[in-house]
Amino acid sequence: MEFYKILVPVIGTEADKEAIRLACRLAKKNKAKIRAVCVITVKRSLPLDAEIESEIQRAEGILDNIEDVAEEQDYEVETDLLQAREIAPAIVDEAVEREADLILMG
């Protein structure tokens, strides 16, 4: 099977690093695009676009780390920070919107 767009949701664990390494190996075959996403869960008491600075900084750190892992694999990864009420539907919506061929999770 060939993959041209790979979505990798990340949360800051060691499994994320392994998922990105695997995504890079799979992507190299077809020069696929990899997009790593980190989803911040926003409480229902807050507006969906609320800027939760501590969570944003944590997520940006996770995405920076993922970019470093991909760079070690000699591959470029696009990153995106999402805010949503629930993580799973946000990941599926992102995959549909980006027309991902594969969602790869650690």
C-alpha positions in Angstrom: 0.0 0.0 0.0 1.2 3.5 -0.8 0.9 6.5 1.5 1.2 10.1 0.3 -0.2 11.9 3.3 0.5 10.7 6.8 -1.1 12.2 10.0 0.7 11.6 13.3 -1.1 12.7 16.4 1.3 13.3 19.3 1.0 13.9 23.0 4.6 14.0 24.2 5.5 10.3 24.9 8.3 8.1 23.7 5.7 6.3 21.5 5.4 9.6 19.5 9.0 9.5 18.6 8.8 5.9 17.4 5.6 6.8 15.4 7.4 9.7 13.7 10.4 7.5 12.9 8.1 4.9 11.4 6.2 7.6 9.5 9.5 8.9 8.1 10.5 5.4 6.9 7.1 4.9 5.3 7.1 8.4 3.7 10.5 8.1 2.1 9.3 5.5 -0.3 6.8 7.8 -2.0 8.1 11.2 -0.8 4.9 11.5 1.3 4.0 14.5 3.4 3.9 14.0 7.2 1.8 16.2 9.4 2.2 15.9 13.2 -0.7 17.3 15.2 -1.0 18.0 18.9 -4.5 18.6 20.2 -5.2 20.8 23.2 -8.4 19.9 25.0 -10.4 23.0 25.9 -12.9 22.7 28.7 -16.5 23.4 28.0 -16.5 26.3 30.4 -14.0 28.1 28.1 -14.5 29.4 24.5 -13.0 27.0 21.9 -10.5 29.6 20.8 -9.3 30.4 24.3 -5.6 30.9 24.6 -4.4 28.6 27.3 -0.8 29.7 27.4 0.6 26.9 29.5 -1.0 24.2 27.3 0.1 26.0 24.1 3.7 26.2 25.3 3.6 22.5 26.3 2.2 21.5 22.9 4.7 23.7 21.0 7.5 22.0 22.9 6.1 18.6 21.9 5.9 19.6 18.3 9.5 21.1 18.3 10.7 17.8 19.7 8.9 15.9 16.9 10.5 18.1 14.3 13.9 17.3 15.8 13.2 13.5 15.7 12.1 13.9 12.0 15.3 15.9 11.3 17.4 13.1 12.7 15.6 10.8 10.2 16.5 13.3 7.4 12.8 14.1 6.7 10.7 17.2 7.0 7.5 17.2 9.0 4.8 19.8 9.1 3.3 20.5 12.5 0.0 21.8 13.7 -1.5 22.7 17.0 -5.3 22.1 17.3 -7.7 23.1 20.0 -10.9 21.0 20.5 -13.3 19.8 23.1 -12.4 16.2 22.4 -9.2 14.7 21.0 -10.4 11.8 18.9 -13.0 13.7 16.7 -10.4 16.4 16.2 -7.9 13.9 14.8 -10.5 12.3 12.5 -11.7 15.7 11.3 -8.1 16.7 10.6 -7.4 13.5 8.7 -10.5 14.0 6.6 -9.7 17.7 5.9 -6.1 16.9 4.9 -7.1 13.8 3.0 -4.7 11.7 4.9 -4.0 8.2 3.7 -2.8 7.0 7.1 -3.2 8.0 10.7 -0.2 6.7 12.6 -0.4 6.7 16.4 2.1 5.5 19.0 
